[in-house]
Amino acid sequence: MAVIMRGASRAFPFLVIGLSVCAADSPPLESLLPSPGFASGWRTEGAVRHFDKKTIVDYIDGEAEMYFPYGFSGAVAARYVSEGDPTRSVQADIFCMGSRLDAFGIYSNNRFRNAQLIKIGAEGFCEDYQLMFYQDRYFVRLSAHGKPDNTKVDMVNCAKAIAQRLPGDRTPAPELDLIAAPGVIALTPKYLAESVLGYDFFGRGFVADAEIGGETVRAFVVITDSSDAAQLALDKYVAYLQTKNAEYEWQDSSGKTKTRLQAHDPLYKGVMLERRGAYLVGIAKLTEMDASAVSLLQSLLDRVPNQ
């Protein structure tokens, strides 16, 4: 039975396979879990659990809603136990998302600035008892129990075994180039499938921390489907500023017309924002709208297509 589900950016066809739901061009999710174990001396304990959009709430109650805008279609979970030491175990969860960008989105919302990266999948990080990575449209989350000296090794071995089974592209989502401007702080970019800066009219896009003269500001790129849609989002932002009696003005950025908006946002202090094609590019949390802010904004604008 074919099912059409709306992803974060476009519709993807999904196919019901067994007890799990996955993209039509992907293998059954359960087949991506190493079996009977991920290494010698490890075995799966109990049955593999399958989840769809209705049942995932029972598994990650309180977090499931965050997955839905990213095209979540299904998940599987397995628990592996060491045969030599039953106190050592690894819980492995694989989530099928709408696209590689969607998988990065979930991953990036779990990653933190000082995360210790590991070379698994497109990108991953590992703590003492938790490991996460993404690869193609899959987001993988592992947790471990046991002595701290063993847990990282156990999770990394399990993660590598899963990564070898995952199909698709192992490179980072190419859209990340939109937010990779000089000054953007490593490991802070996030992809939001909706409500950039918490504003519904901004839809989906990227946010990241950036450094300007020792000050941390918020860089953002809103992605729309067309120039008209981007202009409409910008118009709605201006209307919002007007309802809040916020100060704003248009600055001359092209040499011909005033296209750069500078505003004192009620939530984000100084904001500089400009439309380029189907994108809105901006900086928020500015205390000074000076030359360094303009330079960062221009660096971001240079990375988006002007169409």
VENGI-V116639 format. One record per residue. N is the residue number from 1. NEAR is the number of other ideal C-beta (glycine too) atoms within 10 Angstrom. Layout:
# VENGI-V116639
n: [N | N]
near: [NEAR | NEAR]
This chain:
# VENGI-V116639
n: [1 | 2 | 3 | 4 | 5 | 6 | 7 | 8 | 9 | 10 | 11 | 12 | 13 | 14 | 15 | 16 | 17 | 18 | 19 | 20 | 21 | 22 | 23 | 24 | 25 | 26 | 27 | 28 | 29 | 30 | 31 | 32 | 33 | 34 | 35 | 36 | 37 | 38 | 39 | 40 | 41 | 42 | 43 | 44 | 45 | 46 | 47 | 48 | 49 | 50 | 51 | 52 | 53 | 54 | 55 | 56 | 57 | 58 | 59 | 60 | 61 | 62 | 63 | 64 | 65 | 66 | 67 | 68 | 69 | 70 | 71 | 72 | 73 | 74 | 75 | 76 | 77 | 78 | 79 | 80 | 81 | 82 | 83 | 84 | 85 | 86 | 87 | 88 | 89 | 90 | 91 | 92 | 93 | 94 | 95 | 96 | 97 | 98 | 99 | 100 | 101 | 102 | 103 | 104 | 105 | 106 | 107 | 108 | 109 | 110 | 111 | 112 | 113 | 114 | 115 | 116 | 117 | 118 | 119 | 120 | 121 | 122 | 123 | 124 | 125 | 126 | 127 | 128 | 129 | 130 | 131 | 132 | 133 | 134 | 135 | 136 | 137 | 138 | 139 | 140 | 141 | 142 | 143 | 144 | 145 | 146 | 147 | 148 | 149 | 150 | 151 | 152 | 153 | 154 | 155 | 156 | 157 | 158 | 159 | 160 | 161 | 162 | 163 | 164 | 165 | 166 | 167 | 168 | 169 | 170 | 171 | 172 | 173 | 174 | 175 | 176 | 177 | 178 | 179 | 180 | 181 | 182 | 183 | 184 | 185 | 186 | 187 | 188 | 189 | 190 | 191 | 192 | 193 | 194 | 195 | 196 | 197 | 198 | 199 | 200 | 201 | 202 | 203 | 204 | 205 | 206 | 207 | 208 | 209 | 210 | 211 | 212 | 213 | 214 | 215 | 216 | 217 | 218 | 219 | 220 | 221 | 222 | 223 | 224 | 225 | 226 | 227 | 228 | 229 | 230 | 231 | 232 | 233 | 234 | 235 | 236 | 237 | 238 | 239 | 240 | 241 | 242 | 243 | 244 | 245 | 246 | 247 | 248 | 249 | 250 | 251 | 252 | 253 | 254 | 255 | 256 | 257 | 258 | 259 | 260 | 261 | 262 | 263 | 264 | 265 | 266 | 267 | 268 | 269 | 270 | 271 | 272 | 273 | 274 | 275 | 276 | 277 | 278 | 279 | 280 | 281 | 282 | 283 | 284 | 285 | 286 | 287 | 288 | 289 | 290 | 291 | 292 | 293 | 294 | 295 | 296 | 297 | 298 | 299 | 300 | 301 | 302 | 303 | 304 | 305 | 306 | 307]
near: [5 | 8 | 14 | 8 | 16 | 12 | 21 | 23 | 19 | 10 | 11 | 21 | 11 | 23 | 15 | 15 | 18 | 13 | 17 | 22 | 22 | 25 | 26 | 12 | 11 | 21 | 13 | 17 | 26 | 19 | 15 | 23 | 21 | 20 | 14 | 8 | 19 | 25 | 14 | 6 | 11 | 22 | 13 | 17 | 13 | 8 | 10 | 16 | 17 | 19 | 23 | 16 | 16 | 8 | 14 | 22 | 15 | 10 | 13 | 17 | 9 | 7 | 12 | 18 | 12 | 15 | 23 | 16 | 19 | 28 | 27 | 26 | 26 | 26 | 28 | 23 | 19 | 23 | 17 | 26 | 19 | 18 | 11 | 8 | 12 | 10 | 10 | 20 | 18 | 25 | 17 | 26 | 19 | 24 | 26 | 24 | 29 | 25 | 20 | 22 | 25 | 28 | 28 | 26 | 28 | 25 | 28 | 22 | 14 | 16 | 21 | 10 | 9 | 7 | 16 | 11 | 13 | 18 | 10 | 23 | 24 | 21 | 23 | 24 | 19 | 21 | 15 | 12 | 14 | 16 | 26 | 25 | 27 | 31 | 27 | 21 | 28 | 29 | 26 | 24 | 21 | 25 | 17 | 26 | 15 | 17 | 11 | 9 | 8 | 15 | 23 | 18 | 12 | 23 | 26 | 18 | 16 | 25 | 25 | 18 | 17 | 23 | 19 | 11 | 15 | 20 | 14 | 15 | 13 | 15 | 12 | 17 | 21 | 10 | 18 | 17 | 11 | 20 | 23 | 15 | 21 | 10 | 17 | 18 | 13 | 11 | 16 | 18 | 21 | 20 | 29 | 23 | 24 | 14 | 14 | 24 | 19 | 10 | 16 | 11 | 16 | 23 | 21 | 21 | 26 | 25 | 20 | 25 | 18 | 24 | 14 | 19 | 10 | 5 | 13 | 11 | 25 | 18 | 26 | 24 | 25 | 27 | 23 | 21 | 11 | 11 | 15 | 10 | 15 | 21 | 14 | 13 | 21 | 21 | 12 | 14 | 23 | 14 | 11 | 16 | 18 | 10 | 8 | 13 | 7 | 15 | 10 | 15 | 10 | 13 | 13 | 10 | 17 | 9 | 5 | 7 | 9 | 11 | 15 | 21 | 21 | 18 | 25 | 16 | 22 | 12 | 12 | 19 | 14 | 18 | 25 | 21 | 23 | 21 | 22 | 19 | 14 | 20 | 23 | 26 | 29 | 31 | 24 | 19 | 18 | 25 | 12 | 12 | 18 | 12 | 8 | 16 | 21 | 16 | 14 | 22 | 22 | 13 | 17 | 28 | 19 | 11 | 15 | 19 | 9 | 10 | 9]
